[in-house]
């Protein structure tokens, strides 16, 4: 019998409801993530991040109805740091109401 490798998968817990936490790849496609250890998950997402332990077949079965085909094991943070609340757009660059810069075309 084949041994199923289990992954630590981040979830969101609201009341009695637990749902998978989904992410996006660089190209914008949604993906699920799994971590090889609870420590790896906590290192990237923080010690307060809730998680469940799932085998890859179970994770794929949960995400397939959502059209999610990509599963990333032990992802690394690739996004640039987020500016603090004091950050303001540079002069001459329009900003949306949220303060995010708009891209000029």
C-alpha positions, 0 to 999 in steps of 0.5 A: 500500500502506498504511503500518503504524504500529508501536508499542513494546509492553511485554513480560515476559521470563522465560527464553526466554519473552516475553509481552505485558504487559497492563494494566487500564482504570479500569473493570477491563477488561483492555487492551493498551498501545502507545507511539509511541516507546521514550522514551515507554515508558521515561518511564512504565514505566522504562528497564528495561522490555522491549518489542517493536515491533508493528503495531496489527494484530499487537497486536490479533491477539495480544490478541483470543483473550484477549477483549481489545478495548481498545488504549491508545496512549501511556497516562498514569499515573492511579493514585494514588501507592502508600504506602511500606512504613511506611504503616499503616492509620488507627486504626479501619479494618480491614486485610487481612493484606496491610495493604490497607484494606478498604472499609466498606459 
